[in-house]
Amino acid sequence: MLSYRHSYHAGNYADVLKHTVLIHILEHLKKKDKPFCYIDTHAGAGAYSLQSEQAEKTQEYTQGIARLWQRADLPECIQTYVDQIKQANLSDELTHYLGSPMIAQQRLRRQDQLKLYELHNTEVEILNDSMQRDRRVQIFHEDGFKHGVGLMPPQQRRGLVLIDPSYEIKTEYQQVVVTLEQMYKRFATGTYVLWYPVVDRERINLLERQLKATAIKNIQLFELAQSADSNEHGMMASGLIVINPPWTLKAQMQEALPYLAKHLGLNKAGDFRIEQLKEE
Ligand SMILES: C[S@@+](CC[C@H](N)C(=O)[O-])C[C@H]1O[C@@H](n2cnc3c(N)ncnc32)[C@H](O)[C@@H]1O
């Protein structure tokens, strides 16, 4: 039984980094006319009200997107992201947030496709409503880990896979490595983005070591910390592991991550990491 609902976390500092990177990669793929496929193995609901009971309860977005909302000095890639969320809001007030499927749906072209996986009964219903019978979109009420591998390579032979689990089940730290290895074996030229939370640093150290030990090449890591590592409960940082990133991504992150660490860090303890885990 899945209990995770992304509505508690929509628009938090982890979403800011994840969705900024997602947009940058989608825009890069769009530079060529050739169609591509966007695959979201853990899609969530697609769109979120920040006035919902869940969002009101945690207020996580107040330490994420809300801190950037009125700023006039945003780095380019963060500005592009904030602009898209602004378009989803009817007024200057921040009341709505977009999930990864809707961010992608709004950016993809007629020739592109979206394949979205969501296991949670309620979330998949909301996702179906959010996507509004778009012919480019296929929604599967299935396990994105298992079925996502079967999709590789996409028929377009160009694509981006976002793997964004909640890590509710601790075996998911291992499952993401196995899934990436299997996907990469079938589709080595695809771009992959894996999200991870830093709740226990040792788990992430192990994840990095395991990924480095695979045959996967060209791996970059981008991490944003809200506070320093500690043994207390909760997520202190979160990051993205990107396989076959666009060549432009690192430079954008070199500008964006110090900015985000400064403005989204708590008690001046914000920090970031940019690393090349494996060479091309
Ligand atoms: C972190 S949320 C996704 C957020 C979304 N990617 C975004 O950025 O807006 C993770 C979602 O994955 C779903 N989920 C969990 N295990 C899954 C699985 N094996 N296959 C597909 N969806 C799964 C959960 O129900 C939850 O809605």
The ligand as a MOL file (V3000), in Angstrom:
LIG
                    3D

  0  0  0     0  0            999 V3000
M  V30 BEGIN CTAB
M  V30 COUNTS 27 29 0 0 0
M  V30 BEGIN ATOM
M  V30 1 C 8.1170 11.8330 -5.8280 0
M  V30 2 S 6.5560 11.4250 -6.4940 0 CHG=1
M  V30 3 C 6.6800 11.9210 -8.1700 0
M  V30 4 C 6.7600 13.3910 -8.4110 0
M  V30 5 C 6.8240 13.8000 -9.8590 0
M  V30 6 N 7.8270 13.0460 -10.6000 0
M  V30 7 C 7.1220 15.2920 -10.0070 0
M  V30 8 O 8.3040 15.6760 -10.1030 0
M  V30 9 O 6.1760 16.0680 -10.0510 0 CHG=-1
M  V30 10 C 6.6520 9.6820 -6.6370 0
M  V30 11 C 5.3810 9.0320 -7.1870 0
M  V30 12 O 5.6770 7.6890 -7.5690 0
M  V30 13 C 4.5730 6.8580 -7.2920 0
M  V30 14 N 5.1000 5.4750 -7.2320 0
M  V30 15 C 5.6760 4.8380 -6.2020 0
M  V30 16 N 6.1730 3.6410 -6.6080 0
M  V30 17 C 5.9130 3.5640 -7.9430 0
M  V30 18 C 6.2320 2.6000 -8.9570 0
M  V30 19 N 6.9140 1.4810 -8.6550 0
M  V30 20 N 5.8350 2.8300 -10.2200 0
M  V30 21 C 5.1460 3.9780 -10.5340 0
M  V30 22 N 4.8360 4.9290 -9.6280 0
M  V30 23 C 5.2240 4.7160 -8.3510 0
M  V30 24 C 4.0130 7.4150 -6.0080 0
M  V30 25 O 2.6460 7.0770 -5.8740 0
M  V30 26 C 4.2320 8.9310 -6.1920 0
M  V30 27 O 3.0860 9.5260 -6.7390 0
M  V30 END ATOM
M  V30 BEGIN BOND
M  V30 1 1 1 2
M  V30 2 1 2 3
M  V30 3 1 2 10
M  V30 4 1 3 4
M  V30 5 1 4 5
M  V30 6 1 5 6
M  V30 7 1 5 7
M  V30 8 2 7 8
M  V30 9 1 7 9
M  V30 10 1 10 11
M  V30 11 1 11 12
M  V30 12 1 11 26
M  V30 13 1 12 13
M  V30 14 1 13 14
M  V30 15 1 13 24
M  V30 16 1 14 15
M  V30 17 1 14 23
M  V30 18 2 15 16
M  V30 19 1 16 17
M  V30 20 1 17 18
M  V30 21 2 17 23
M  V30 22 1 18 19
M  V30 23 2 18 20
M  V30 24 1 20 21
M  V30 25 2 21 22
M  V30 26 1 22 23
M  V30 27 1 24 25
M  V30 28 1 24 26
M  V30 29 1 26 27
M  V30 END BOND
M  V30 END CTAB
M  END
